């Protein structure tokens, strides 16, 4: 067994066992060595890590060093295979270096050893125990990055040498990214365990959960239509809302608060906040139509234009076209006078049957007999000779289709703005003759 262990130690030296060590002995200074298989305890706690280095000294001269390393089954333990160089009788002392915090630990070792050439101390299953004490409590600090993106347990003041376990828990929807110490990433596992040998500060990195916002949609009035698209969305997600009108209603616009945000029944947007959208519908009113009927009484007195079927809310204008020797009196409906104007204009709100009442008038006849138009035919200027008793007469000129072309109270007519043709002239609603305009 001693021969096997000696060969193992020799192989470690050949492969450069000191390449990563803090302390490196001068192995060529001494012709002999001794070997130690050991574990390390700090304040009574066996160390289970591969960053603790055990240094062997004679005075201040390095005589050997080795880091702990893990050996699996059947050993399943962290051991240091230590090669020590010196001369028989040298008194050896021991120190610890923490490669994690990169500092020599200020601790006291209760072990003292006398160098004996080719000696082997400790075995695989019964290693020698180096007992260190001191260090007091160590501070284990953790910073969460970004802030408030997760939680960490296990940090605080911990007795030096003890085993500490840090656990990172991301917020719902978040992701844990890993632990770092300085610029070094240690692990991406949420649980991280280590022996505490000094004050340490770690950073727990999280990816914060993506914010989730609520889009609420509603119809106004509720019976006006259906709306779709309301739901919870991650920040930046695309939301499409739609509005479908029910029978008898039509979609008008989307509102948010007091603002109209879209006149399209379907539109999309990226979600960056809670939103409350209202689809506004309006009742579609089917057009209502009413028939307006009109007649002249007596029938021989003339004709009425303007009677027709109208949409409710439109305006109707009725005009009595009087025959010669007749004068307009009034409009009646069911025997009740409704207007004395000709033409008569009113808003259509219901079906109506109106009667234009006219009279055969000797006064009209007398007026007509005492009036005439000249020159006739004319090239534009016409004089209407009226009795002196007629003050501010209402003189209207119509074309052959009954369209009013001119209204005046002056008996001197200027037709130069009209097209050549035949025109009829009425005075106070009574037709007095026709004019031939010819240039």
C-alpha positions in Angstrom: 0.0 0.0 0.0 2.8 2.4 0.9 4.4 1.7 -2.5 1.1 2.5 -4.3 0.7 5.8 -2.5 4.4 6.7 -3.1 3.8 6.1 -6.9 0.6 8.3 -6.8 2.4 11.2 -5.1 5.3 10.9 -7.6 2.8 11.1 -10.5 1.2 14.2 -9.1 4.5 16.0 -8.9 5.4 14.9 -12.4 2.1 16.3 -13.8 2.7 19.7 -12.1 0.6 19.4 -9.0 1.7 22.9 -8.0 0.8 24.7 -11.2 -2.3 26.3 -9.7 -1.1 26.6 -6.2 -0.5 29.8 -4.3 2.6 28.4 -2.5 5.2 26.5 -4.5 8.1 24.7 -2.8 11.5 24.3 -4.3 11.4 20.5 -4.9 15.0 20.4 -6.1 16.4 21.8 -2.9 15.8 18.6 -0.9 16.6 15.0 -2.0 13.9 13.4 0.1 10.2 13.9 0.8 7.4 12.5 2.9 3.7 12.2 2.0 0.5 13.0 3.9 -3.1 12.0 2.9 -5.3 14.5 4.8 -8.6 16.2 5.3 -9.0 19.8 6.6 -11.3 20.9 9.4 -12.1 24.5 10.2 -13.6 25.1 13.6 -14.5 21.4 13.7 -16.2 21.3 10.3 -14.6 19.2 7.6 -14.1 21.2 4.4 -15.8 20.1 1.2 -14.5 22.3 -1.5 -11.7 22.4 -4.1 -10.6 26.0 -3.6 -8.8 25.5 -0.2 -5.0 25.1 -0.3 -3.0 23.6 2.5 0.6 25.0 2.8 3.5 23.3 4.8 6.2 25.6 6.2 9.4 25.3 8.1 9.7 28.7 9.6 8.6 30.9 6.6 10.0 28.5 4.0 7.5 26.6 1.9 8.0 22.9 2.1 4.9 21.7 0.3 1.3 22.7 -0.7 -1.8 21.0 -2.1 -5.4 21.9 -2.8 -8.3 19.8 -1.7 -9.9 17.7 -4.4 -12.9 15.4 -4.5 -12.5 11.7 -4.8 -15.6 9.7 -5.6 -16.6 6.2 -4.6 -15.5 4.4 -2.6 -13.9 7.4 -0.9 -16.5 10.1 -1.6 -14.5 12.7 0.2 -12.4 15.8 -0.3 -8.7 15.0 0.3 -5.3 16.6 0.0 -2.5 14.3 -1.3 0.4 16.4 0.2 4.1 15.9 -0.7 6.4 17.5 1.9 10.1 18.2 1.3 12.8 18.7 4.0 15.4 17.2 6.2 14.9 14.8 9.1 14.0 16.7 12.3 12.5 19.8 10.6 9.5 21.2 12.5 6.6 21.7 10.2 3.7 24.2 10.6 0.6 24.6 8.4 -1.4 27.5 6.8 -4.5 27.8 4.6 -5.1 29.8 1.4 -8.6 30.4 0.1 -8.6 30.5 -3.7 -12.2 31.6 -3.7 -11.6 34.9 -1.9 -7.9 34.9 -3.0 -6.5 35.5 0.5 -4.5 33.7 3.2 -6.7 32.8 6.1 -5.7 34.1 9.5 -6.2 30.9 11.4 -4.4 28.8 13.9 -3.5 25.2 13.2 -3.3 22.9 16.2 -1.2 20.3 14.3 2.6 20.3 14.4 4.7 17.7 12.6 8.3 16.6 12.5 9.7 15.8 9.1 10.7 12.2 8.5 12.1 11.2 5.2 9.9 8.8 3.1 7.3 8.7 5.8 3.6 8.3 4.9 1.0 9.8 7.2 -2.7 9.0 6.7 -4.6 6.6 4.5 -7.4 6.9 1.9 -10.1 5.8 4.4 -8.4 7.1 7.5 -6.8 10.4 6.4 -4.9 12.6 8.7 -6.9 15.6 10.0 -5.5 19.1 10.0 -7.4 21.1 12.6 -7.7 24.9 12.0 -9.6 27.4 14.2 -10.4 31.1 14.1 -12.0 33.4 11.7 -15.1 34.2 13.8 -18.3 34.9 11.8 -18.2 35.7 8.1 -20.6 37.9 6.2 -22.3 36.3 3.2 -23.8 39.1 1.1 -26.0 38.7 -2.0 -27.1 41.4 -4.4 -30.1 40.8 -6.6 -29.8 41.9 -10.2 -32.0 43.5 -11.3 -33.5 44.7 -8.0 -36.8 43.1 -7.0 -36.6 40.5 -9.8 -36.3 37.6 -7.3 -35.6 36.4 -3.8 -32.5 34.8 -2.2 -32.3 32.8 1.1 -29.3 31.7 3.1 -27.3 34.9 3.2 -26.2 36.6 6.4 -23.5 36.1 9.1 -22.1 32.5 9.1 -19.5 30.9 11.3 -16.2 30.5 9.5 -15.7 27.1 8.0 -19.4 26.2 8.0 -21.3 25.0 5.0 -23.6 27.7 3.5 -26.4 27.1 0.9 -27.8 30.0 -1.1 -31.1 29.5 -2.8 -32.4 31.8 -5.6 -36.1 32.0 -6.4 -37.3 34.0 -9.4 -40.6 35.8 -9.3 -43.5 34.2 -11.1 -42.8 34.3 -14.8 -39.1 35.2 -14.2 -36.0 33.2 -14.8 -32.8 32.7 -12.7 -29.7 33.2 -14.8 -26.8 32.4 -12.5 -24.5 33.3 -9.6 -21.4 35.5 -10.1 -18.5 36.3 -7.8 -16.7 39.3 -9.2 -16.4 38.7 -12.9 -16.6 35.0 -12.6 -19.8 33.0 -13.2 -20.0 30.2 -10.6 -23.1 28.3 -11.6 -26.5 28.6 -13.2 -28.2 26.3 -10.6 -30.7 28.0 -8.3 -29.0 26.4 -5.3 -25.4 27.1 -4.6 -23.4 25.6 -1.7 -19.9 26.3 -0.4 -17.7 26.4 2.7 -17.6 29.9 4.1 -14.0 30.9 4.9 -14.2 34.7 4.7 -16.5 37.7 3.9 -17.9 37.1 0.4 -20.3 39.0 -1.9 -22.3 37.3 -4.6 -24.6 38.5 -7.3 -27.8 36.6 -8.1 -28.8 37.3 -11.7 -32.5 37.1 -12.7 -34.4 37.8 -15.8 -37.4 39.7 -14.5 -40.8 38.4 -15.5 -42.4 40.0 -18.5 -45.1 42.4 -17.3 -48.6 41.3 -18.1 -51.4 43.8 -18.8 -55.1 43.5 -19.1 -57.1 44.7 -22.1 -60.8 45.1 -21.3 -63.4 45.4 -24.1 -67.1 46.2 -23.8 -70.0 47.3 -26.0 -72.1 50.4 -25.6 -75.0 49.7 -25.5 -74.6 46.0 -24.6 -77.4 45.1 -27.0 -75.6 46.9 -29.8 -73.1 44.2 -30.7 -70.4 41.7 -29.7 -66.8 42.5 -28.9 -63.7 40.3 -28.8 -60.0 40.5 -28.0 -60.1 41.4 -24.3 -57.6 39.3 -22.4 -54.2 39.4 -20.5 -51.2 40.1 -22.7 -47.5 40.1 -22.1 -45.8 43.5 -22.6 -45.2 44.2 -26.3 -47.6 41.5 -27.4 -50.0 42.2 -30.3 -53.6 42.5 -29.4 -56.5 42.6 -32.0 -59.9 43.7 -30.9 -63.0 43.3 -33.0 -66.6 44.7 -32.9 -69.5 43.1 -34.6 -72.8 44.9 -34.7 -76.1 43.1 -34.0 -79.1 43.4 -36.3 -80.6 46.9 -36.1 -77.3 48.4 -35.0 -74.1 49.7 -36.7 -70.6 50.1 -35.3 -69.4 53.7 -35.0 -66.0 53.8 -33.3 -63.8 52.6 -30.4 -63.3 54.9 -27.4 -60.8 54.9 -24.6 -61.9 57.3 -21.9 -63.2 60.4 -23.7 -61.0 59.8 -26.8 -62.0 58.2 -30.1 -59.1 55.9 -30.9 -60.3 54.0 -34.0 -63.2 54.1 -36.5 -62.4 50.6 -37.7 -64.4 47.7 -36.2 -61.2 45.6 -36.0 -57.8 47.1 -35.2 -54.5 45.9 -33.6 -52.0 47.5 -31.2 -49.0 46.5 -29.1 -49.8 46.2 -25.4 -47.7 48.3 -23.0 -50.3 49.2 -20.3 -53.8 48.2 -19.0 -56.4 49.4 -21.5 -60.2 49.7 -21.3 -61.8 50.0 -24.7 -65.4 50.6 -25.5 -67.0 49.8 -28.9 -69.8 52.3 -29.5 -72.8 51.1 -31.5 -75.8 53.2 -32.7 -79.3 52.0 -33.4 -80.1 52.0 -37.1 -83.4 53.8 -37.7 -85.2 52.6 -40.8 -86.5 55.5 -42.9 -90.2 56.4 -42.5 -92.0 57.8 -45.4 -95.3 59.8 -45.5 -97.5 60.8 -48.4 -98.4 64.4 -48.9 -101.6 64.9 -51.0 -103.0 68.3 -52.1 -105.8 69.6 -54.2 -107.4 72.9 -55.3 -110.9 73.8 -54.3 -112.6 74.5 -56.6 -110.7 72.3 -59.0 -111.2 74.9 -61.8 -109.1 77.4 -59.8 -105.7 75.8 -60.7 -103.3 73.1 -59.9 -100.9 72.2 -57.0 -97.3 71.2 -57.4 -95.1 69.5 -54.7 -97.4 66.8 -53.5 -95.4 63.6 -53.2 -94.0 60.9 -50.9 -91.4 62.3 -48.4 -89.0 60.8 -45.9 -89.9 61.8 -42.4 -87.9 65.0 -41.5 -87.7 66.3 -45.0 -89.4 69.6 -46.1 -92.3 69.8 -48.5 -93.2 72.9 -50.5 -96.7 73.1 -52.0 -97.3 75.7 -54.7 -100.8 76.7 -56.1 -100.7 77.5 -59.8 -103.8 79.7 -60.2 -105.9 79.8 -63.3 -106.9 83.3 -64.6 -109.5 85.1 -62.6 -108.8 83.1 -59.4 -107.2 84.3 -56.2 -105.6 82.2 -53.5 -107.2 82.2 -50.0 -105.6 79.7 -47.7 -104.5 76.1 -47.0 -106.8 73.9 -44.8 -106.5 70.4 -43.4 -109.6 68.6 -42.2 -111.4 72.0 -42.6 -108.9 73.8 -40.3 -106.8 76.6 -41.7 -103.1 75.8 -41.5 -101.5 78.5 -43.7 -102.3 81.6 -45.8 -99.0 81.5 -47.7 -98.5 80.4 -51.2 -96.1 78.6 -51.5 -96.5 76.7 -48.3 -93.4 75.0 -46.8 -93.4 72.6 -43.8 -91.5 69.7 -42.2 -93.0 66.3 -43.0 -93.8 64.4 -39.8 -97.0 62.5 -40.9 -99.2 61.9 -43.8 -101.3 65.0 -44.8 -104.2 65.9 -47.1 -104.2 69.6 -47.8 -106.7 71.7 -49.7 -105.7 75.0 -51.5 -108.8 77.2 -51.3 -109.2 79.7 -54.1 -112.0 82.1 -55.1 -113.3 83.5 -58.4 -112.8 87.2 -58.0 -114.4 90.1 -59.8 -111.7 92.3 -58.3 -109.1 90.1 -59.9 -111.0 90.3 -63.2 -111.1 94.0 -62.9 -107.4 94.1 -62.2 -106.6 91.9 -65.1 -108.7 94.0 -67.4 -106.7 97.0 -66.3 -103.3 95.5 -66.6 -101.2 94.5 -69.5 -97.6 93.5 -70.4 -95.5 95.5 -72.9 -93.5 95.1 -75.0 -94.5 91.5 -75.6 -92.7 89.8 -77.2 -89.6 91.3 -75.5 -85.9 91.2 -75.7 -85.6 91.5 -71.9 -87.3 94.6 -70.5 -91.1 94.3 -69.6 -93.4 96.7 -68.0 -96.4 95.4 -66.1 -99.2 98.0 -66.0 -101.1 97.6 -62.8 -103.9 99.7 -61.2 -102.7 102.4 -58.8 -104.6 100.7 -56.0 -102.2 97.8 -56.0 -99.4 98.6 -53.5 -96.3 96.4 -53.3 -97.8 93.6 -55.4 -96.2 90.1 -55.3 -95.1 89.5 -58.9 -93.7 86.1 -59.8 -92.4 84.8 -63.1 -92.6 81.1 -63.9 -91.3 79.0 -66.8 -93.6 76.6 -68.7 -92.7 73.9 -66.2 -94.0 75.9 -63.3 -90.5 76.7 -62.0 -90.2 80.0 -60.3 -87.7 82.2 -62.1 -88.2 85.6 -60.5 -90.0 87.3 -57.6 -90.3 91.0 -57.3 -92.5 93.8 -56.1 -91.5 96.2 -58.9 -93.7 96.1 -62.1 -90.6 96.8 -64.2 -89.3 93.3 -65.1 -85.8 92.6 -66.4 -85.8 89.1 -68.0 -82.4 89.6 -69.7 -80.9 86.9 -67.5 -83.3 84.2 -68.7 -83.3 82.0 -71.7 -85.5 82.7 -74.7 -88.9 81.1 -74.3 -92.4 81.6 -72.9 -92.9 82.7 -69.2 -96.0 83.2 -67.1 -96.6 86.1 -64.8 -98.7 86.0 -61.6 -99.7 89.0 -59.4 -100.6 88.2 -55.9 -101.0 84.5 -56.9 -103.2 85.3 -59.9 -101.9 84.5 -63.4 -102.2 87.7 -65.5 -100.6 86.6 -68.7 -97.6 85.2 -70.5 -94.4 86.8 -71.9 -92.5 85.7 -75.0 -88.8 86.4 -74.5 -87.1 86.5 -77.9 -83.8 88.1 -78.8 
